[in-house]
Structures are given as structure tokens and as C-alpha cells.
Amino acid sequence: MQASNTPLRAAIAFAVLLTAPSATLHVGAQSATEPSRIAPQSVAEMRSWDTTVDRMTRDGGLKLRQRRDDPMLESRTHERFDQVHKGVRVYGADLSRQLEDGLTMSIFGSVQTQIALDDVTPTLTAADAREAIARESGAELPATYEPELIVLPLEGRFVLAYTGRAFGSEGLYRYFIDARTGAVLRALNDLKSQAAIGGGRGVLGDNKKLSINKVGSTYRAQDVMRPPSLLTFDMKGNLQRTLAFLNGVVTLGPNDLGQDSDNAWSDPAVIDAHAYSGYVYDYFYRRFGRRGLDGADLEVVSLVHPVDRNAVLSQPISIVGLFYVNAFYAGDGVMVFGEGLPASLTLAGRNWNYMAGALDIFAHELAHGVTDFSSQLIYENESGALNEAFSDIIAAGAEFYHQAAGNGPLRAEYLMGEDVVTPGGIRSLANPGDYGDPDHYSRRYVGPQDNGGVHINSTIVSHAYYLAIEGGTNRTSGQSVTGIGFANREQMERVSYRAFTQMMPANATFSVARAATLQAAADLYGAGSNAVRALREAWNAVGVN
């Protein structure tokens, strides 16, 4: 199921437009770094600016950043331009132009007219600037983090600088580093609204901190401390409204967000869903340098309480399977977490709690979003099993990143969903056969159910991943693997991420996955590395050649 409604930002965000009364440039009395505002008040002024925009674009003073069709008016197109000086973007100087069938309808923006900066060659490298930002913020930044070189208007002068954002103990800040001296020129609080830290107990009774947004006297489940907007909506058990949203019939607004009046949150499903969305974002960013699902900080939406838990016995089995004892990624950054079952009911001999209460389930679903925006593995047969396997691999990685290893609640292990589906969870990467799943290619399911066994056969791949780290003997083949060791598990996480998001084609087979992961391991750690050796042994052990 795909959620086609993406106007969520419009429902919960606001914008401020600053315009000048005229498009005419008045440079005599203004500061050297005061931009000139563009807001034509007449057709003649707009035509004049339209000509100027075209000329500056040809001359290299403006660079087209984005061109998108208007989703509300079919004939309209919107363009966004950045001002550049000698090829370097000028911070805060940009404009937007709206066109209808090629005719300019509006222009708004600001440009710098007195830039005095002849040399735009930095003395420091981007890596130097990254180190300065990490040092100043106290944040751990990946090697892939690359600050942007800009021309910064600052106190009546123009400075060549690097800029980048980092989330440290004080919150989210944008830093500006002098590209010649390394001095911190500015540290700008980059939170876009009034933020607060809330708290409450999750599904398993553990205390969690929440990044929330205070609007008036109400606290809302909107994370404004991380780069993307992370939203948790409480559907209040309303199945019809849940379905209407997923089908694009209704749009959720601020009043649909999880809310609390005193910031001591009491709904465990809301608490866990909101906290875990941040945990998983942090894992992808810190481990792989990935900024959210699409790599560009796409908004992430979590739905909890999609149905009434106490009404489960009156629901058809299809609804129970989808909205009670399940969680799923609905596309466009939207995830739905099942309500679970009342404590008095069991299914398959297990109790089912709120599905949002398991970090690995949360990471699993978000990983499907990453796949959607990268390899787009087709969700059937072997490519679909690879899709599911990657989600389980990421789920295990996120658990080990945020939780201590061990058995029991809130401990990281190679089981899926064990915190909310008790006892035992739903799948095992270490021992797939304990759950009736295959651990070897010769045991793969070849029927039509489960889209050709996308969940069932995923354990062949995820078991190879487990063996490559921990080592052991495959029960079916009897072949032993010497893993790289638990302390080196990050290597296998990075290998898997690289292969599944950057190298895998949409219709990949297990054999292709073997080749891609081995190539990824060789790229990262060398052809003769332990990572390559362990992976080769693991694929051999599970019968994938």
C-alpha cells in the first residue's frame, strides 16, 4: 500500500516571506552585506527582473537549484536559483520564479550586489572544517560528512567559509567556519520552532526522552531537533480515518499529532514510536552518513493506534493481520505500527504488544523506505527476500548500536520483534530453523504465498550475514564459518549497506547479492580482508553460489 498524500508539511509548517516594497535596487545607504530584496509590484518591474534573472543565469551569477511542477496548478512551474560568486554559493541569497507555459508570473528573493571577495580559494579542506564542527558541537560526524564552501555575508564584509549542521548536546546548530583560519564565525541555532524535551515510559516501562514541539500550552509529537521532520500521529483507534489517510483521502494536521498537556507523556505507543524514529535516523546518519530515508532528510511519519485494540474480536482476519499484529512501511516516509492484542489474547501461542515498542521493528520498517529510495528491490521472489533481509540486517544493526547485547527486554540480539512478540519474536538470524524458516538455499520456499516467500526466504540471506559476523556452523550444510567477530560487526553493517543501497539492481537474485556484497567488502576493506573471506565462507555455507 502506498501513501500518496505528501502535503503533510503544509499542514504543520509555516513560512515567513520578507519582501521589500519595490524591486528597485537602492544600494547607496545600505550596508555592504545587506541584500537587495526582490518583490516586483508591477508587470514592468517583474519583466525587468525576469530579464535580470536570465542574464545572471547566463553569466554564472545565478545557478538553477530546482525546477518542479506545481502540484496544485497543472500549468505552473517553480524554479529556485542560488546566487553564486566565482562559482561559490552566497549564503542567504536566492530567488524563486514561477512560470506558466514559459511566461513569468512571479519572482521573489534577495541578491547581494556589492560582493568584495576576489579570492575564493580556501586554505582549509572540507575535512578540516568537519573536524572543527565536530570539535565545536561535540558531535560524532562520519567521514562522508562534507561541509559546504560558501560566501558568508558577515558584519559588513564577505568571508569565505564552510558551513554544516551538527546535533550535539545543546541541540541542532549550523556552524560557520572560516575557510582560511578555521575560526568559528557563527553558531546558529537551527531549530525552526519552539522545542522542548519531554519524557515518559515506553511499552516495556523504560524511561525515554522525547524531542517534541511546544505550541502554546500543548506539547506535540514533532521532533524539531533533527534535520528532517519526525512526526508521530495518534489515530485514536479510528480505522476508517487511518485508511482514508493511507489512501490520500484526508490529510493529517497538527491536531492529529500525539499530544500531551504537561510534557510528562503517558501513552507508551506514542512515546516509543516517537523516540525510536529519532534513534533510527541517528543510526543511519552516524553509521552510514545517510540523511534519512531518501538521503535528503525526507519527512518521516509514524502512525500509532490505527485500530481499537479492544475491538479485535469483531474485525475480519485481514484487518487483524494488517493493523493489529503487524507493522508496515506505506511509502512516502509513512509507517504504520499495529495495535497488538489485549493481554488476555494470544496468537500462534504468543502475546502481541504494541508493535511500536520494538526498536528492531521500527528500524526494519524504516529500512524498507531506504530501499525504496535506493535499489528499489522488487518485492517478490528472491529480490523481495533480499528486500526483507536488508531490513532485518538494519534492524539488528540499530539494536546493537543503541542497546546493550544480551537476552531479554531492551537487549540487542539476533531475533526480530522479541520485545513485543513474546516469547521469542518472529524470526531468528542465528537459528532460522527454530522458527520454521530456511537456513540454506536448498530449503528455500518456491511457492506463491508470501509474494514468493519474501519473508520466509529472507533468513537464508540474513543468516549468512550473521555467520559472517559471529561465525558458526550451518545446520543444513554442516559448513563452518570463521566470522570477523562481534567487535568488528560495523564492517559487515557497512558492507551490507553499500551493497544493498548502491550496487544492487531492482531484480537482484541471491547470487547477485553474493557478488555485490563481496565487491562491497573488497571496496571497503580490501580483496584479501577478513571481511571478504568471512562473507565468502558464509555464502558458501548457506548454499548461495
C-alpha positions as CSV (number, residue, x, y, z in Angstrom):
1,M,0.0,0.0,0.0
2,Q,1.4,3.4,-0.9
3,A,0.5,6.6,0.9
4,S,0.1,9.2,-1.8
5,N,-0.5,12.2,0.4
6,T,2.7,14.2,0.8
7,P,1.2,17.7,1.8
8,L,1.9,16.9,5.4
9,R,4.5,19.6,5.6
10,A,2.0,22.2,4.5
11,A,-0.4,21.1,7.3
12,I,2.1,21.5,10.1
13,A,4.6,24.0,8.9
14,F,4.6,27.7,8.4
15,A,6.7,30.1,6.3
16,V,7.6,33.8,6.6
17,L,8.1,35.9,3.4
18,L,10.0,39.1,3.8
19,T,9.6,41.4,0.8
20,A,10.6,45.0,0.0
21,P,8.1,47.5,-1.4
22,S,9.9,47.7,-4.7
23,A,12.3,45.7,-6.8
24,T,14.4,48.7,-7.5
25,L,18.0,48.4,-6.1
26,H,18.9,51.0,-3.6
27,V,22.5,50.4,-2.7
28,G,23.7,53.8,-1.6
29,A,22.6,53.8,2.0
30,Q,22.6,50.1,2.8
31,S,25.3,48.0,4.4
32,A,27.7,46.2,2.1
33,T,26.2,42.9,3.2
34,E,22.6,44.0,3.2
35,P,20.9,42.1,0.4
36,S,18.5,43.7,-2.0
37,R,15.0,42.3,-1.8
38,I,13.2,41.3,-5.0
39,A,9.4,41.7,-4.9
40,P,8.1,43.3,-8.1
41,Q,5.0,45.4,-7.6
42,S,4.1,45.9,-11.3
43,V,4.3,44.0,-14.6
44,A,7.1,46.2,-15.8
45,E,9.2,45.6,-12.7
46,M,8.6,41.9,-13.0
47,R,9.7,41.9,-16.6
48,S,12.8,43.8,-15.7
49,W,13.7,41.3,-13.0
50,D,12.9,38.4,-15.4
51,T,15.4,39.8,-17.8
52,T,17.9,40.2,-15.0
53,V,17.5,36.6,-13.8
54,D,18.1,35.3,-17.3
55,R,21.1,37.5,-17.7
56,M,22.6,36.5,-14.3
57,T,22.0,32.8,-15.1
58,R,23.8,33.1,-18.4
59,D,26.7,35.0,-16.8
60,G,27.0,32.4,-14.0
61,G,25.8,34.7,-11.2
62,L,22.7,32.5,-10.6
63,K,22.6,28.8,-10.6
64,L,19.3,26.8,-11.0
65,R,18.9,24.7,-8.0
66,Q,15.5,23.2,-8.6
67,R,12.6,23.1,-11.1
68,R,9.4,21.5,-10.1
69,D,5.8,21.4,-11.5
70,D,3.2,23.0,-9.3
71,P,1.1,20.2,-7.7
72,M,-1.9,22.5,-7.4
73,L,-1.9,24.3,-10.8
74,E,-1.0,22.0,-13.6
75,S,0.2,24.7,-15.9
76,R,2.6,26.3,-13.4
77,T,6.3,25.6,-12.8
78,H,8.5,26.8,-10.0
79,E,12.2,27.5,-10.3
80,R,14.7,28.2,-7.5
81,F,18.0,29.9,-8.1
82,D,21.1,30.3,-5.8
83,Q,23.3,33.3,-6.2
84,V,26.9,32.3,-6.7
85,H,30.1,34.3,-6.7
86,K,33.0,32.9,-8.7
87,G,31.3,29.6,-8.5
88,V,30.7,29.6,-4.8
89,R,27.2,29.9,-3.3
90,V,26.4,33.1,-1.5
91,Y,24.7,32.2,1.8
92,G,21.2,33.6,2.1
93,A,21.0,34.9,-1.4
94,D,18.5,33.1,-3.6
95,L,15.2,33.6,-5.5
96,S,12.2,31.8,-6.8
97,R,10.5,32.3,-10.1
98,Q,7.0,31.0,-11.1
99,L,6.1,30.4,-14.7
100,E,3.0,29.5,-16.6
101,D,3.6,28.0,-20.0
102,G,7.0,29.8,-20.1
103,L,5.7,33.2,-19.0
104,T,7.0,34.5,-15.7
105,M,4.2,35.0,-13.2
106,S,6.2,36.0,-10.1
107,I,9.7,36.5,-8.7
108,F,10.7,36.7,-5.1
109,G,14.1,36.7,-3.4
110,S,17.2,38.6,-2.5
111,V,20.6,39.1,-4.0
112,Q,23.9,40.6,-2.9
113,T,25.1,43.5,-5.2
114,Q,28.4,44.5,-3.6
115,I,30.4,41.4,-3.0
116,A,34.0,42.2,-2.4
117,L,35.8,38.9,-2.3
118,D,38.4,38.4,-5.1
119,D,39.9,35.1,-3.9
120,V,37.5,32.1,-3.3
121,T,40.3,29.5,-2.8
122,P,40.1,28.0,0.7
123,T,43.1,27.3,2.8
124,L,41.3,24.6,4.8
125,T,39.9,21.5,3.3
126,A,36.3,20.3,3.9
127,A,37.7,17.6,6.2
128,D,39.4,20.3,8.3
129,A,36.0,22.1,8.6
130,R,34.3,18.9,9.5
131,E,36.8,18.4,12.4
132,A,36.2,21.9,13.5
133,I,32.4,21.4,13.5
134,A,32.7,18.1,15.4
135,R,35.0,19.7,17.9
136,E,32.7,22.7,18.5
137,S,29.5,20.7,18.7
138,G,30.8,17.6,20.4
139,A,29.0,15.5,17.8
140,E,30.3,12.4,16.1
141,L,30.4,13.1,12.4
142,P,31.0,10.5,9.7
143,A,33.8,10.7,7.2
144,T,31.2,11.3,4.5
145,Y,30.0,14.5,6.2
146,E,31.2,17.3,4.0
147,P,30.6,21.0,4.9
148,E,29.7,23.3,2.1
149,L,32.0,26.1,0.9
150,I,30.1,29.4,0.8
151,V,30.5,33.1,0.7
152,L,29.2,34.4,4.0
153,P,27.9,38.0,4.5
154,L,29.1,38.9,8.0
155,E,29.1,42.2,9.8
156,G,29.6,44.4,6.7
157,R,32.1,42.1,5.0
158,F,32.1,38.9,3.0
159,V,34.0,35.9,4.3
160,L,34.9,32.6,2.6
161,A,33.6,30.0,5.0
162,Y,32.4,26.4,5.4
163,T,29.0,25.6,6.8
164,G,27.4,22.5,8.1
165,R,24.9,21.4,10.7
166,A,25.5,19.1,13.7
167,F,23.4,17.9,16.5
168,G,25.2,18.0,19.9
169,S,24.2,18.0,23.5
170,E,22.9,21.6,23.1
171,G,20.7,20.8,20.1
172,L,20.9,21.3,16.4
173,Y,23.2,24.1,15.3
174,R,24.5,25.4,12.0
175,Y,28.2,26.2,12.2
176,F,30.2,28.6,10.0
177,I,34.0,28.0,9.9
178,D,36.4,30.5,8.4
179,A,37.8,28.7,5.3
180,R,41.2,30.3,5.8
181,T,41.8,30.4,9.6
182,G,39.5,27.7,10.9
183,A,37.8,30.1,13.4
184,V,34.2,29.6,14.3
185,L,32.5,32.6,12.8
186,R,28.9,31.8,13.9
187,A,27.0,29.0,15.6
188,L,23.3,29.4,14.6
189,N,20.6,27.6,16.5
190,D,18.9,25.8,13.6
191,L,15.7,24.7,15.3
192,K,12.8,26.1,13.4
193,S,10.2,26.3,16.2
194,Q,10.0,26.2,20.0
195,A,11.4,22.9,21.0
196,A,11.3,21.0,24.3
197,I,12.4,17.8,25.8
198,G,9.6,15.5,27.1
199,G,9.7,12.2,28.8
200,G,7.6,9.1,29.6
201,R,7.7,5.4,29.9
202,G,7.6,3.2,26.8
203,V,5.7,0.0,26.1
204,L,8.2,-2.0,28.3
205,G,8.2,0.5,31.1
206,D,11.6,2.1,30.3
207,N,12.1,5.8,30.6
208,K,12.6,7.7,27.3
209,K,13.3,11.3,26.4
210,L,11.4,12.8,23.6
211,S,12.2,15.7,21.2
212,I,8.8,17.5,20.9
213,N,7.4,20.8,19.9
214,K,5.5,23.1,22.2
215,V,2.7,25.1,20.6
216,G,1.0,27.3,23.1
217,S,0.3,25.2,26.2
218,T,0.3,21.9,24.2
219,Y,3.2,19.6,23.6
220,R,3.2,17.7,20.3
221,A,5.0,14.7,19.0
222,Q,7.0,16.6,16.4
223,D,10.8,16.2,16.5
224,V,12.3,19.6,15.6
225,M,15.8,18.9,16.8
226,R,16.9,16.6,13.9
227,P,17.2,17.8,10.3
228,P,14.0,16.0,9.0
229,S,10.6,16.5,10.5
230,L,9.8,13.3,12.5
231,L,6.1,13.2,13.2
232,T,4.1,10.7,15.3
233,F,0.3,10.7,14.7
234,D,-2.2,9.2,17.1
235,M,-5.0,7.7,15.0
236,K,-7.0,7.1,18.2
237,G,-8.2,3.7,17.1
238,N,-10.1,5.1,14.1
239,L,-9.6,2.6,11.3
240,Q,-11.7,4.5,8.8
241,R,-9.6,7.6,9.2
242,T,-6.4,5.6,9.1
243,L,-7.5,4.0,5.8
244,A,-8.6,7.4,4.4
245,F,-5.2,8.9,5.2
246,L,-3.3,6.0,3.6
247,N,-5.5,6.3,0.5
248,G,-4.8,10.0,0.3
249,V,-8.4,11.0,1.0
250,V,-7.6,13.0,4.1
251,T,-4.6,14.9,5.3
252,L,-3.4,14.8,8.9
253,G,-2.8,18.1,10.7
254,P,-1.3,19.3,13.9
255,N,-4.3,18.2,16.0
256,D,-3.7,14.6,14.9
257,L,-0.2,14.5,16.3
258,G,0.3,12.7,19.6
259,Q,-0.2,15.4,22.3
260,D,0.3,15.9,26.0
261,S,-0.6,18.8,28.3
262,D,2.2,18.7,30.8
263,N,5.1,17.1,28.9
264,A,5.1,14.0,31.1
265,W,3.9,11.7,28.4
266,S,1.6,8.8,29.3
267,D,0.9,6.9,26.0
268,P,3.6,4.2,25.7
269,A,3.0,3.6,22.0
270,V,3.3,7.3,21.1
271,I,6.4,7.5,23.4
272,D,8.2,4.6,21.8
273,A,7.3,5.4,18.2
274,H,8.5,9.0,18.5
275,A,11.7,8.1,20.3
276,Y,12.6,5.2,18.0
277,S,12.1,7.3,14.9
278,G,14.9,9.5,16.2
279,Y,17.0,6.5,17.2
280,V,16.9,5.0,13.7
281,Y,17.6,8.3,12.0
282,D,20.7,8.7,14.2
283,Y,21.8,5.2,13.3
284,F,21.6,5.7,9.6
285,Y,23.3,9.1,9.9
286,R,26.1,8.1,12.3
287,R,26.8,4.7,10.8
288,F,26.5,5.4,7.1
289,G,26.3,9.2,6.8
290,R,22.8,8.8,5.3
291,R,20.4,11.7,5.9
292,G,17.1,9.9,6.4
293,L,15.2,7.6,4.0
294,D,15.9,9.4,0.8
295,G,19.3,10.8,1.8
296,A,17.8,14.3,1.8
297,D,16.0,14.3,5.1
298,L,12.6,13.3,3.9
299,E,9.8,13.8,6.5
300,V,9.1,10.6,8.5
301,V,5.5,9.9,9.6
302,S,4.6,7.3,12.2
303,L,1.0,6.2,12.8
304,V,0.1,4.5,16.1
305,H,-3.3,3.3,17.4
306,P,-4.6,2.7,13.8
307,V,-7.4,0.5,15.2
308,D,-9.2,-0.1,18.5
309,R,-7.3,-2.8,20.4
310,N,-10.5,-3.9,22.3
311,A,-12.4,-4.4,19.1
312,V,-10.1,-7.0,17.7
313,L,-12.6,-9.9,18.0
314,S,-15.1,-8.1,15.8
315,Q,-12.6,-7.5,13.0
316,P,-12.0,-9.6,9.9
317,I,-8.8,-11.6,9.9
318,S,-7.3,-9.4,7.2
319,I,-7.6,-6.3,9.4
320,V,-6.2,-8.2,12.4
321,G,-3.2,-9.4,10.3
322,L,-2.5,-5.9,8.9
323,F,-3.3,-3.4,11.7
324,Y,-3.1,-5.5,14.9
325,V,-0.2,-8.0,14.7
326,N,1.8,-6.2,12.0
327,A,3.8,-3.1,11.2
328,F,4.4,-1.9,7.7
329,Y,6.0,0.8,5.6
330,A,3.4,2.5,3.5
331,G,5.6,4.6,1.2
332,D,6.5,8.3,1.1
333,G,8.0,8.1,4.5
334,V,4.9,6.8,6.2
335,M,5.0,3.9,8.7
336,V,2.1,2.2,10.5
337,F,2.5,0.3,13.8
338,G,0.0,-2.3,14.8
339,E,-2.0,-2.1,18.0
340,G,-1.2,-5.6,19.2
341,L,-3.7,-7.7,21.1
342,P,-5.3,-7.4,24.6
343,A,-3.2,-9.2,27.2
344,S,-5.9,-11.9,27.5
345,L,-5.5,-13.0,23.9
346,T,-2.7,-14.9,22.1
347,L,-1.9,-15.7,18.5
348,A,0.3,-18.5,17.5
349,G,1.0,-19.1,21.2
350,R,2.4,-15.6,21.7
351,N,1.4,-12.4,23.2
352,W,1.4,-9.3,20.9
353,N,2.1,-5.9,22.4
354,Y,2.1,-2.5,20.7
355,M,4.3,-3.0,17.7
356,A,5.9,0.4,18.1
357,G,7.5,-0.8,21.3
358,A,10.3,-2.7,19.5
359,L,13.3,-0.8,18.1
360,D,14.2,-3.6,15.6
361,I,10.6,-3.5,14.2
362,F,10.9,0.3,13.8
363,A,14.3,0.1,12.1
364,H,13.1,-2.8,9.9
365,E,10.2,-0.6,8.5
366,L,12.4,2.5,8.0
367,A,14.9,0.3,6.1
368,H,12.2,-0.5,3.6
369,G,12.0,3.2,3.0
370,V,15.7,3.4,2.4
371,T,15.4,0.5,-0.1
372,D,12.5,2.4,-1.9
373,F,14.8,5.4,-2.4
374,S,17.9,3.3,-3.4
375,S,17.9,-0.1,-5.0
376,Q,14.1,-0.4,-5.2
377,L,14.3,-4.2,-4.8
378,I,11.2,-5.6,-6.4
379,Y,9.0,-7.1,-3.6
380,E,8.6,-10.7,-4.8
381,N,10.7,-13.8,-5.1
382,E,14.4,-13.5,-4.4
383,S,14.6,-9.8,-4.9
384,G,11.8,-9.4,-2.4
385,A,13.5,-11.7,0.1
386,L,16.6,-9.5,-0.3
387,N,14.5,-6.5,0.5
388,E,13.3,-8.2,3.7
389,A,16.7,-9.4,4.6
390,F,18.2,-6.0,4.3
391,S,15.5,-4.7,6.7
392,D,16.4,-7.4,9.2
393,I,20.1,-6.7,8.9
394,I,19.5,-3.0,9.5
395,A,17.1,-3.8,12.4
396,A,19.8,-5.9,14.1
397,G,22.4,-3.2,13.5
398,A,20.3,-0.5,15.0
399,E,19.6,-2.6,18.1
400,F,23.3,-3.3,18.7
401,Y,24.1,0.4,18.1
402,H,21.6,1.6,20.7
403,Q,21.2,-1.3,23.1
404,A,23.5,-3.5,25.1
405,A,23.9,-7.0,23.8
406,G,22.2,-9.8,25.7
407,N,19.0,-11.7,26.2
408,G,15.7,-10.2,27.5
409,P,13.7,-7.0,27.1
410,L,15.6,-4.0,25.6
411,R,18.6,-6.1,24.8
412,A,20.2,-6.4,21.4
413,E,20.2,-9.9,19.9
414,Y,19.7,-11.6,16.5
415,L,15.9,-12.0,17.0
416,M,13.3,-9.9,15.3
417,G,10.4,-8.4,17.3
418,E,11.3,-10.2,20.5
419,D,10.5,-7.2,22.8
420,V,6.8,-7.1,21.8
421,V,6.0,-10.6,20.4
422,T,6.6,-12.9,23.4
423,P,8.1,-15.3,23.9
424,G,10.7,-15.3,21.2
425,G,9.8,-12.8,18.5
426,I,9.1,-13.8,14.9
427,R,12.4,-14.6,13.2
428,S,16.0,-15.6,14.1
429,L,19.1,-14.6,12.1
430,A,21.2,-17.0,14.2
431,N,18.9,-20.1,14.0
432,P,16.2,-19.6,11.3
433,G,15.1,-23.3,11.6
434,D,13.9,-22.7,15.2
435,Y,11.0,-20.7,13.6
436,G,10.5,-22.9,10.6
437,D,12.4,-20.7,8.2
438,P,15.2,-21.9,5.9
439,D,18.9,-21.5,6.6
440,H,20.1,-22.9,3.3
441,Y,19.3,-22.3,-0.4
442,S,18.3,-25.9,-0.8
443,R,15.4,-25.3,1.7
444,R,14.0,-22.2,0.1
445,Y,10.3,-21.8,-0.4
446,V,9.3,-21.9,-4.0
447,G,5.5,-21.5,-3.8
448,P,3.3,-18.5,-4.5
449,Q,2.5,-17.5,-0.9
450,D,4.2,-14.5,0.8
451,N,4.9,-13.0,-2.6
452,G,7.1,-16.0,-3.4
453,G,8.5,-16.3,0.1
454,V,9.9,-12.8,0.7
455,H,9.8,-13.2,4.5
456,I,10.4,-16.9,4.6
457,N,13.4,-16.9,2.3
458,S,14.9,-13.7,3.7
459,T,16.5,-15.8,6.5
460,I,18.9,-17.5,4.1
461,V,20.5,-14.1,3.4
462,S,20.3,-12.7,7.0
463,H,21.7,-16.0,8.3
464,A,24.7,-15.5,6.0
465,Y,25.1,-12.1,7.5
466,Y,25.0,-13.5,11.0
467,L,27.6,-16.2,10.2
468,A,29.9,-13.6,8.6
469,I,30.0,-11.7,11.9
470,E,29.6,-14.3,14.6
471,G,30.8,-17.5,12.8
472,G,29.4,-20.9,13.4
473,T,28.2,-24.0,11.5
474,N,25.2,-24.0,9.2
475,R,22.8,-26.7,10.3
476,T,21.9,-27.9,6.8
477,S,25.3,-27.9,5.0
478,G,27.4,-28.6,8.0
479,Q,29.9,-26.0,6.8
480,S,31.7,-23.8,9.3
481,V,32.4,-20.1,9.1
482,T,35.0,-18.1,10.9
483,G,33.3,-14.7,11.4
484,I,35.0,-11.4,11.7
485,G,33.9,-11.2,15.3
486,F,31.3,-9.2,17.2
487,A,33.7,-6.3,17.9
488,N,34.0,-5.9,14.1
489,R,30.3,-6.1,13.2
490,E,30.3,-2.5,11.9
491,Q,32.3,-3.8,8.9
492,M,29.5,-6.1,7.9
493,E,26.9,-3.5,8.5
494,R,28.7,-1.1,6.2
495,V,29.3,-3.8,3.6
496,S,25.6,-4.7,3.6
497,Y,24.5,-1.1,3.4
498,R,26.9,-0.3,0.5
499,A,25.8,-3.4,-1.5
500,F,22.1,-3.1,-0.9
501,T,21.7,0.6,-1.4
502,Q,24.4,1.4,-4.0
503,M,25.1,-1.7,-6.0
504,M,22.1,-3.9,-6.1
505,P,19.7,-3.9,-9.1
506,A,16.0,-3.9,-8.5
507,N,15.5,-7.5,-9.6
508,A,18.6,-8.9,-7.9
509,T,18.9,-12.6,-7.1
510,F,20.7,-14.2,-4.1
511,S,23.6,-14.9,-6.5
512,V,23.8,-11.2,-7.4
513,A,23.6,-10.3,-3.8
514,R,26.6,-12.6,-3.1
515,A,28.6,-10.9,-5.8
516,A,27.6,-7.4,-4.7
517,T,28.4,-7.9,-1.1
518,L,31.8,-9.4,-1.9
519,Q,32.5,-6.5,-4.1
520,A,31.4,-4.0,-1.4
521,A,33.7,-5.8,1.1
522,A,36.6,-5.7,-1.2
523,D,36.0,-2.0,-2.0
524,L,35.9,-1.1,1.7
525,Y,38.4,-3.4,3.3
526,G,40.5,-5.0,0.5
527,A,40.2,-8.1,-1.6
528,G,42.3,-10.1,0.9
529,S,40.5,-8.8,4.0
530,N,38.8,-10.9,6.7
531,A,35.5,-9.3,5.7
532,V,35.8,-10.8,2.2
533,R,36.9,-14.2,3.5
534,A,34.1,-14.4,6.1
535,L,31.4,-13.3,3.6
536,R,32.6,-15.9,1.0
537,E,32.5,-18.6,3.7
538,A,29.1,-17.5,4.9
539,W,27.5,-17.5,1.4
540,N,29.0,-20.9,0.7
541,A,27.6,-22.3,4.0
542,V,24.1,-21.2,3.1
543,G,24.4,-22.6,-0.4
544,V,24.4,-19.4,-2.4
545,N,26.9,-19.5,-5.2
